[in-house]
Amino acid sequence: MIIAVDFDGTIVEHEYPKIGKPIPFAIETLLKLQQEGHTLIMWSVREGKLLQEAVDYCAKKGLKFYAANKNHPEEDRATAGRKLTSDMFIDDRNVGGLPSWGTIYHIIQAMERGETSFDRVLMSPGSDQRIIRRKRNFFIRLGEMFERNGY
Ligand SMILES: [Mg+2]
């Protein structure tokens, strides 16, 4: 897949125009996706020097994007169509906000398998949501046990 990835608020915390603190597992997950054959494009409001700073930040951590703010390294944005031809966007302004990077990886894997229902993916084994639910259930059960035993 061609995956367009936002920078501020997605790879690092939103401190634009400064570079914020790293968001846990963003770089690691993107490297893994790249190893698995996905093409990553940085898609950011940053331009010029600020865009280069974001690209350099990632490169220093070993993550080299195929292109930044364009479909191909050679694309001339002045004449190219406005639309980015990516299959997916990872952006903190997604509906529902930015999931954890573990969940993002899980969703992409599920989509690769042909699953398209986002809700189903979130509820499938291994997703953070499922783990949160399980943890909550544990505490509810614990509370019920305490109640039963008169604590
Ligand atoms: Mg953002």
Residues whose N, C-alpha, C, O or C-beta is under 5 A from the ligand:
A	BS01	MG	D6 D8 G9 T10 D92
